[in-house]
């Protein structure tokens, strides 16, 4: 038995989830891919050693917008970029000028080891595969090449 007043409310309650969740998460993500693509392409194209660090704000925007099926990949990529950024910052080093072969005076062995470990993780197989996955998804789902 429907209670008085519920008969009018039921159709509205059924429609609410549809309108509240009407935007496809992939569509929203693809919009962010389109927005961030020019900055990423420009930043990464310069080939500087600090390119991914400079691109971190764009990477974080993509991570924040990523649909559930890409969340792990973006978390891995941005986490590893952040770790390198933090290791360099904690050692007081400028990513744009840091040269491992000529480590500046005052950098401790522990700081250098942390930087080296973060750099290795950034080029590790898991990171490379995660980057390939987000690039493939951008091409396949969004129809947009994403150069990283």
Buried (B, 14 or more C-beta within 10 A) or exposed (E): EEEEEEEEEEEEEEEEEEEEEEEEBBEEBBEBBBEBBEBBBBBBEEEEEBBBBBBBEBBBBBBEBBBEEBEEBBEBBBEBBBBBBEBBEEBEBEBEEBEEEEBEEEBEEEBBEBBEEBBEBBEEEEBEEBBEBBBEBBEEBBEBEBEB
